[in-house]
Amino acid sequence: MITRSAAVLALLALPAACSPTRSQLLPADARNPIEIRFRGATAPDVVSMVARVCSDNGLPTLQVVPGGYVETVWVDIAAWEFLGARSYPAVEREVQYRFEVTEGERGVRTVSIAAYYQPNRPPGTGAQASSFYDRLVPTDHPAYELALRLADKLKFEMIEAGMRLVREEQR
Protein backbone atom coordinates (compact mmCIF):
# COMPACT_ATOMS: atom_id res chain seq x y z
CA MET A 1 0.00 0.00 0.00
CA ILE A 2 1.36 3.41 -0.97
CA THR A 3 1.63 5.96 1.82
CA ARG A 4 0.15 9.43 1.59
CA SER A 5 3.65 10.96 1.60
CA ALA A 6 4.80 8.77 -1.25
CA ALA A 7 1.68 9.57 -3.28
CA VAL A 8 2.11 13.32 -2.82
CA LEU A 9 5.81 13.12 -3.70
CA ALA A 10 5.04 11.09 -6.82
CA LEU A 11 2.43 13.60 -7.97
CA LEU A 12 4.76 16.54 -7.44
CA ALA A 13 7.68 14.78 -9.13
CA LEU A 14 5.73 13.62 -12.18
CA PRO A 15 5.97 16.87 -14.19
CA ALA A 16 9.72 17.13 -13.55
CA ALA A 17 10.25 13.54 -14.67
CA CYS A 18 8.45 14.08 -17.98
CA SER A 19 10.69 16.87 -19.21
CA PRO A 20 14.32 17.87 -18.84
CA THR A 21 13.56 21.45 -17.80
CA ARG A 22 10.82 23.08 -15.76
CA SER A 23 10.63 26.09 -18.08
CA GLN A 24 9.15 23.82 -20.73
CA LEU A 25 6.35 23.09 -18.27
CA LEU A 26 5.48 26.72 -17.63
CA PRO A 27 1.78 26.84 -16.77
CA ALA A 28 -0.41 28.57 -19.36
CA ASP A 29 -1.57 30.99 -16.65
CA ALA A 30 1.94 31.56 -15.23
CA ARG A 31 2.26 34.78 -13.30
CA ASN A 32 4.51 36.36 -10.76
CA PRO A 33 3.65 36.32 -7.90
CA ILE A 34 2.66 32.69 -7.56
CA GLU A 35 -0.31 32.17 -5.25
CA ILE A 36 -1.11 29.11 -3.16
CA ARG A 37 -4.51 29.06 -1.44
CA PHE A 38 -5.00 26.85 1.58
CA ARG A 39 -7.00 26.05 4.70
CA GLY A 40 -5.97 24.57 8.00
CA ALA A 41 -3.01 26.65 9.17
CA THR A 42 -2.23 30.00 10.69
CA ALA A 43 0.06 32.62 9.16
CA PRO A 44 2.83 31.84 11.70
CA ASP A 45 2.62 28.12 10.76
CA VAL A 46 3.09 28.93 7.08
CA VAL A 47 5.82 31.51 7.73
CA SER A 48 7.73 28.83 9.61
CA MET A 49 7.35 26.43 6.66
CA VAL A 50 8.43 29.10 4.17
CA ALA A 51 11.54 29.92 6.22
CA ARG A 52 12.42 26.21 6.37
CA VAL A 53 11.88 25.72 2.61
CA CYS A 54 14.08 28.75 1.90
CA SER A 55 16.81 27.48 4.22
CA ASP A 56 16.65 23.96 2.78
CA ASN A 57 17.15 25.43 -0.70
CA GLY A 58 20.08 27.70 0.13
CA LEU A 59 18.10 30.95 0.33
CA PRO A 60 19.07 32.86 3.47
CA THR A 61 16.27 34.96 4.91
CA LEU A 62 16.66 38.66 5.62
CA GLN A 63 13.34 39.16 7.38
CA VAL A 64 10.88 36.70 8.93
CA VAL A 65 7.68 38.17 10.39
CA PRO A 66 5.48 35.52 12.05
CA GLY A 67 2.37 37.51 11.16
CA GLY A 68 2.80 36.63 7.50
CA TYR A 69 5.97 37.79 5.73
CA VAL A 70 9.32 36.32 4.69
CA GLU A 71 11.97 38.06 2.63
CA THR A 72 15.20 36.49 1.39
CA VAL A 73 18.51 38.24 0.94
CA TRP A 74 19.38 39.25 -2.60
CA VAL A 75 21.10 36.30 -4.27
CA ASP A 76 22.78 35.60 -7.59
CA ILE A 77 20.42 33.13 -9.23
CA ALA A 78 23.38 31.66 -11.15
CA ALA A 79 24.34 29.89 -7.89
CA TRP A 80 21.62 27.38 -8.82
CA GLU A 81 23.52 25.81 -11.73
CA PHE A 82 20.53 23.87 -13.04
CA LEU A 83 18.70 27.10 -13.94
CA GLY A 84 21.11 28.15 -16.71
CA ALA A 85 21.22 31.75 -15.45
CA ARG A 86 24.91 32.39 -16.13
CA SER A 87 24.10 33.86 -19.55
CA TYR A 88 22.11 36.69 -17.95
CA PRO A 89 23.81 40.02 -17.16
CA ALA A 90 24.86 40.22 -13.50
CA VAL A 91 22.28 42.91 -12.70
CA GLU A 92 19.50 40.62 -13.97
CA ARG A 93 20.77 37.63 -11.96
CA GLU A 94 20.46 39.28 -8.55
CA VAL A 95 17.04 38.40 -7.21
CA GLN A 96 15.03 38.47 -4.03
CA TYR A 97 12.03 36.39 -3.01
CA ARG A 98 9.21 37.77 -0.90
CA PHE A 99 6.50 35.58 0.59
CA GLU A 100 3.33 37.02 2.06
CA VAL A 101 0.47 35.24 3.83
CA THR A 102 -2.89 36.99 3.60
CA GLU A 103 -6.33 36.27 4.97
CA GLY A 104 -9.15 35.52 2.56
CA GLU A 105 -12.83 34.75 2.68
CA ARG A 106 -14.37 31.72 4.39
CA GLY A 107 -11.18 30.57 6.09
CA VAL A 108 -9.08 30.46 2.92
CA ARG A 109 -5.64 32.02 3.21
CA THR A 110 -3.14 32.73 0.44
CA VAL A 111 0.63 32.60 0.44
CA SER A 112 2.15 34.53 -2.44
CA ILE A 113 5.67 33.97 -3.74
CA ALA A 114 7.08 36.97 -5.60
CA ALA A 115 10.49 37.05 -7.30
CA TYR A 116 12.05 40.48 -7.84
CA TYR A 117 15.04 41.81 -9.70
CA GLN A 118 16.38 45.27 -10.54
CA PRO A 119 17.31 45.33 -14.23
CA ASN A 120 17.54 49.16 -14.30
CA ARG A 121 19.66 49.61 -11.18
CA PRO A 122 22.67 51.85 -11.86
CA PRO A 123 26.01 50.04 -12.25
CA GLY A 124 28.09 49.85 -9.09
CA THR A 125 25.16 50.03 -6.69
CA GLY A 126 24.20 47.11 -4.51
CA ALA A 127 20.81 45.45 -4.53
CA GLN A 128 18.40 46.48 -1.80
CA ALA A 129 14.63 46.74 -1.77
CA SER A 130 13.54 49.82 -3.68
CA SER A 131 10.11 50.75 -4.96
CA PHE A 132 11.91 52.65 -7.74
CA TYR A 133 14.09 49.76 -9.02
CA ASP A 134 12.21 46.60 -7.96
CA ARG A 135 10.53 44.72 -10.80
CA LEU A 136 8.81 41.36 -10.78
CA VAL A 137 10.85 38.92 -12.84
CA PRO A 138 9.14 37.76 -16.03
CA THR A 139 7.89 34.18 -16.07
CA ASP A 140 10.64 33.14 -18.51
CA HIS A 141 13.38 34.25 -16.08
CA PRO A 142 15.38 31.58 -14.19
CA ALA A 143 14.30 33.14 -10.88
CA TYR A 144 10.71 32.33 -11.74
CA GLU A 145 11.71 28.72 -12.36
CA LEU A 146 13.17 28.58 -8.86
CA ALA A 147 9.98 30.21 -7.50
CA LEU A 148 7.97 27.38 -9.09
CA ARG A 149 10.24 24.81 -7.44
CA LEU A 150 9.88 26.57 -4.09
CA ALA A 151 6.09 26.58 -4.54
CA ASP A 152 6.12 22.83 -5.22
CA LYS A 153 8.20 22.19 -2.10
CA LEU A 154 5.97 24.44 -0.01
CA LYS A 155 2.85 22.66 -1.27
CA PHE A 156 4.40 19.33 -0.31
CA GLU A 157 5.18 20.64 3.20
CA MET A 158 1.64 21.99 3.52
CA ILE A 159 0.03 18.70 2.49
CA GLU A 160 2.34 16.78 4.82
CA ALA A 161 1.22 19.04 7.67
CA GLY A 162 -2.43 18.26 6.95
CA MET A 163 -3.36 21.53 5.27
CA ARG A 164 -5.85 21.55 2.45
CA LEU A 165 -4.84 23.26 -0.78
CA VAL A 166 -7.69 25.18 -2.37
CA ARG A 167 -7.93 25.62 -6.11
CA GLU A 168 -9.21 28.89 -7.55
CA GLU A 169 -12.63 27.53 -8.54
CA GLN A 170 -13.15 25.88 -5.11
CA ARG A 171 -13.16 29.13 -3.16
C-alpha angles and dihedrals in degrees: 000000000000116000123232090247093053092048093051092047091049092051093049093046096047097083092048091050093053096058137031095231134035093219088069087059095053107151115248089238095045113158139161118260100048113215128208117189119202148160131212105052141076125238092254090053092053094042088055091051092047092051090050093048090050092049093046089054098048097258110133114211123234097187132017117182112183090210091071118298138100126174126185126213116260108273137185103248089208087077085079096071095191091066096067092225097142091093091063120093112262093249090057093048096059107092141166130204123215123190122193129184115207134182119244138181125298096009096306115135128189131215113198124200113203125183117203136189135172108227093165098048111130115257115265096027122113125238117261131148110285129166087209098054104024115107130172109248114247116252092251092059119106090238089063090053089056090047088056090051091049089050091052091050092047091050090051091051091048094051091046089054091053098255120145118232113219121210120217095255093048095064 
